[in-house]
Amino acid sequence: MINFDDRLVKLKDRRQGTVERNRLEIGLESISTDFRINENYEQLKENSAIKYVIGSMAAVSEKSTETSIAEGERVATTLIGLLETAGVSTEFKMQGSVALDIHIEGYSDVDMLILKKGIVGVETPTIGNYSPPSDPRPLLEIVKEIRTESEAKLTSRYHAAVVDCNGSKSIAVSGGSLMRHIDIVPSCWYDSLIYQSTQMEHDRPVKIYDKSNHCFIENSPFLHIKRVNDKDAHYGGNLKKVIRLMKNIRADMPDNKKRTAKALSSYDLAGIAFHMDDALQCSQYLPLALLEKTRWYLSLLVASQPLRDLITVPDNTRKVFNEDAKLAALTTLCDEVDALAKAVQKAIEPTSYTYNSDSLTSRMIYM
């Protein structure tokens, strides 16, 4: 049996931070009052089960997201200035869940790409004209220098914070004066043939430096962002609601199940929701229908390998189910979504002893 009151407490702590953290940040830690705001889902005249589902689908507050973006840009701007003093010219771009507004925590990690300025990787044979690079070193060595200098500069600059340089693809900076956990990702632009043809930034991949293996990992974060944003707009915001819902359900799993479910990354969950297509179509007044449609779609994926083989991440760079462990993760997630749907239906119709999806798909809710 799901304890929805307990889940609502966890949901609020994720979205707004704990009572103690909130009081500390506003400088009123000596007062016992909970100063956190009541969000729209908390003010619904509905049972706790429905509040949990609606809250799990909702975006984190605009103010919190703005703070995350501002902190990421502040750290990146500071680092770029420090790198410039070492003769390393760079620029920054934000990627990841915060950039897409599909993060589920008010204090989510912020991913900042630190990109080499003026020198790019180029796919050949080129369509346009490219001048010889001003730096004759291999591109891998150039971006490695960004990583090495960034580690030194961040450690020196943020001496009161924790600067973790052990990550393969990023440097994690947290604590001290920072209000958010910032991931610094040394990288460079990669002008693919498609980008050379369109000159559209969303078509421009990046190459991320992998410190552990001294190699590049190609990624298309801005194509991912564009495709998710476009489809979300087409379906009235429902795509992002489903992504957030699945991420929150996973966050609330028992630890043993969570370890299994985490084989599906946030990119993978976005890919699963992305391919729901017209199952994402529903009225804003029937939000519980999205829970039922997610339950139905995940069940379909578990049962059909041919369907799983068709599912790719939104930027089409790889299949979602490219590792054996991901089927176990999918099955675990599917079971949890199924249990949630049945528990919500039971909360709506306490005397019912069989699951009736109509209880969710026809339940009108006015925000």
N, C-alpha and C positions, 0 to 999 in steps of 0.2 A: 504494500500500500504506500502510495506516495504522500509524503507530508508536505502539502503545498505551502503551509505557513512557513515551514523551515526553508523551503526553496525560495520563497519571496524574500526572506532575510538575506540569503546568499546572493540573490539577484541584485538587491539594493546595494549590498556591500561591493559587488563587482562594478556596478554602474557609478556609484558615488563615493566609493571608499568607505571604510568602517567609520563608525561614530567618532572613535578616538582620532583617526587620521584626519577627518574633516575638522574637528575642533583644533587640532594642532596647526593645520594649514591656515585657519582663519584667526589664529592667535588667541583662542579662547579655551585652551586645553584644561584650565582649572574649573571650568563650569561643566556641570553634568548634562546639560540640555543637548538633545539631538538637533543640530541646526540644518540638517540636510533637507532639501525641498521634497515635497510630495509630487511625484511625476503623474502624468495623465493616467497611466495604467493603474496607479495606486488609488486614484479617486473614482474609479469605476464602481458603480453600484452592482457589482457582480461577486461571485464566490472567489475564493483564493485560487482555485484551479484556473479559472478564466483569466484572472489578473496575471498569473504567472505566464500563461501563453502569450498574452498581449504584450507584457513587459519584455519577454524574451525576443519578440520580433522587433521591438522598437529600437530606434537609433539611440545611442548614448547622447546625453544633452549636448546641444550646440556649443554651449559655453565650455564644457569639458573638452570637446573635440578641438575647439579653437585654441585652448591652452596647450593641448598636445602638439598641434601644428606649430604654434609659436615657439614652444620649447625645442622642437626638432630643428626649426629654422635658426633659432638662436645658437644652438650648439654647432650646427653646420657652418653658419656664417663665421663664428669665432674660429673654427678649425681652418676654414679656407684662408682667413687672414694669417693664421699662424703658419700654414703651409707656404703661403706667398713669401714669408720672410726666409724660408729655406729654398726659395727658387722653384717651388712646385706650384704650378698654376692649375687651379681646379674650380669646379662649379658644383652645385648640389641640386638634387631632385628628390622629392619624396615618393616612396612607393609603399605598397602594403595595405593592410586593413584600415588604418587610419585615413589614408588618402582616399579610400573607397567608401568610408563611413560604414564599414561592416564589422568594426571592432565591437566587442561586447563588454569591455572594461573601460571605466572612466580613466584608468591609469595605464592604458595599453602601451606596449612598446611602440616606438616611432622609428620607422626604417628610413634612413637618409642615405641616398646614394651620393658618394663623393666621386665625381667624374673628372678625369683628366681633361683639361681645357686645351683646345687647339690641335690635339692629336687624336685620331680615331682609328679603329680597325676598319678595314674595307674589304667587302666581298668582291672578288674578281671573277670574270673580266668586268671592269667598271663601266657604268653607263655614262657618267659625267667625267669631268676632268678633276683629278686630284694631284695636288703638288706633292713633291717628296716631303716627308716629315722633317721638321726642324731638328728633331732629336733622332740620331741614327741607331739608338739602342733598340733591341726587340721590345715590342709593345708590352709583353709580359713583365719585363724588367722595369719598364716605366711605371706600370700600375703597382708592381711590388713596392716601388719606392714610395708611392702614396700610402700604402699600408704601413710600411716601416716608419715613415715620418709621422703619420697620424698617431701611431701608438706612442711615440716619443712626445709629441706635442700635447696630446690629450692627457697623458699621465702627468706631465709637467703643469699644465694649465688647471686641470681639475684635481688638484692634490687632495681636496677634502672629499671627493667622490670616489666611488669604486670604478676603476677602469679595467675591464676584463679583456685581455688581449688573446685569450685562448681560443676564441671562436674561429672556425675555418674561414667563414665568409664575412664576419663582421666583428667590430670592436664594440663592446657593450659598456655604456656609461650610465651610471645611476647614483643616486644619493647626493650628499652634499647640498648644494643650492638648487639642484635640479628637481623639478616637480614631476618629471616623467623619466622613464627608462628609454634611452636613445641608443639605437643600433646604427653605427657608422659602417657603411658598406663601400670600400674602395673599388672603383670600377672605371670603365671607359665606354664611350659610345661605340657601336658597331654598325657601320653603314651597309646594311644588307642590300641586295639588288632591289628588293621591294621598296625600301626606303629611298634608294637612289632614284627610283622611278616616281614615287609619289611625293617625296619631300615632306611627308606628314609625320609629326613627331611620334604619334602613336604607332607608326610602322617602324620606328627606330629601336632595335634591340640594344641591350647593353651587355658587356662582358664583365662579370664579377670575378675578382681575384680570389682564388681558393688558396689560402696560406698553407694548409696541411699538405696539399698535393702539388703546389706550385704550378697551377694551371688556371685556365679561364673556365667559367661556367656561363654559357650564354642564356640570357633571359629576356623576356619581352613584357616588362611590367606595365608599360603604358598602353599596349594593345589589350592586355588583360583588363586594365582599368576602363578603357573605352568600351569594350564589348560588354562588360558587366553593367556599366552605366547605361549604355544604349538599350540593352534588353530590360533592365530594371525600369527605365522610363516607359518602355513599350507596355509593360505589365503593371503600371501604376504603383511602382515601389515594392511589388510583391517578391521579386527575386531577392532583394537584400533582406527582406523580412524572413524568408525561408533560410537563407544563409545564417543569419543571426540566431534563428531558432535552433538550428542544428548545433551551432557552436555552444549555445547555452545549455542545451540538453547534454552535450558531451561534458561540459564543465561541471555539471551536477551529478554525473555518474559516480558510483563508488570507485575508489582508486584502482581496484583490479580491472574493472571494465574500462576505465579511462585509459589505462596503459595500453589496452588492446585497441581502443577506438582511435588513439592518437596516431596510428599508422596512416590514417587519412589526414593529410595536412589541411590547412585553411584553403589552400589553392584547390585541393581535391574536393572539399565540401562545396566550394563555389562552382566547380565543374559539374558536380552532381545536380545542384539546384539549377544551374544554367540550362541543362538539358531537359528539365521538366517542361519547358516550352509552354504550350497552351494549358497545362495543368496549373500554371501560375495565374491563370485568368480567373479572378473572382472579385466580387464587390468589396469595397472597403468596409461595408457594414456586415460582412460575413468572414471575419478574419480567421475564425476557427476552421473554416473550410481549408485553409492553407495547411493546417496541422493534419487534417485527414488526407489531403492530396499528397503531402510529404510521406505520410505513412504508406499510402498506396504505392507511390513511386519507388520508395526504398524496398518494399516487398517485391516489387516487380524486378528490381535490379538483383536482389538476392537470388531470385529464382531463375534468372536468365543470363547465362554467360555471354551469348551473342549480343545482348543489349549492353552488358558491361563493357564488352570489347569496343563498342562504338563511342563510349563516353570519353571525351577529352577535356582537359582544362580549357578555360575560355579562350586563351590565346593560341590554342591548337598545337602547342609545342610538344605535348606528350599525352599519352592516355592516362586517365585517372587510375585505373586498376592495372598498374604496371608491376606490381609486386604481390606475391602470394598473401602476405600479411594483411593486405587491404581488404580481402574478402572477409576475413574474420572481423576486421574493424567495421565493415559495412553491416555484417550480421548483428554485431553488438549494438550499433547505432539504430538499426532497424527495430530490434527488440525494445530498445528504450523508447523510441518514438511510438511504437505500438502500445507499450504500457502507458505512456503519457496520454495518448488519445483515448484509451479505454478508461483511464482514471478521470479524465475531464468529462467524458460522457456519463460516467457514474455520478460525478458531482452535479451534473445537470439533471439527471434522472436517477435519483437514489434508489428507486424501487425496481429499476431495470436490472435484469440478470444476464442479458445478452447484449453484445456490442451492436449499436445501431449508428452507422455513420451519419445518418440524416440529422441526428442530434447536433452534430458539429457543422454540417454543411448548410443547415437552415437556421442556425442560431444567430439572430440579429443582435449586433452590439453597437451602441452609439457612443462614440468617444466624445 
